[in-house]
Amino acid sequence: MAAKHWSAPRPSFAEYGRRWRTGLCFGPGQALRMYVGRPGFAELFARNVHYAAMLVLAVAAPLAFLIGGAQALAVWALIPLALFALMSVRKRNARLALHSLTTWSVMAAGTVVGFVRGGLPAPAPVEEAA
């Protein structure tokens, strides 16, 4: 099951480590893995398409270099720069734009880990003290 969380943003770069350590960034991948071949997969993927876009962008950099060398990599670099500029305008703040793009990148990596690894086994039940 997937959920949307409506909470105040946490524009702190230290937040990425917390999300990774606690497994919060693995959730989208775990949910996608659970929905493979089931109704709702396309909708869930569409809600997380920005993570997929960041993965494509990351993979495109070394491919651009391998195919066209430094010149192709320089052309590739225009894409993240344009994305940063657009997000800066949208957020009205360059730091928040960088934070959003970094969040998408960390969450994209976490989505891959969550999809490949799946969920972790549930911890042992906690015994209640009387």
Secondary structure, DSSP 8 states (H G I E B T S, - for coil): ------------TTHHHHHHHHTGGGHHHHHHHHHTTSTTHHHHHHHTHHHHHHHHHHHHHHHHHHHHHHHHHHHHHHHHHHHHHHHHHHHT-HHHHHHHHHHHHHHHHHHHHHHHH-------------
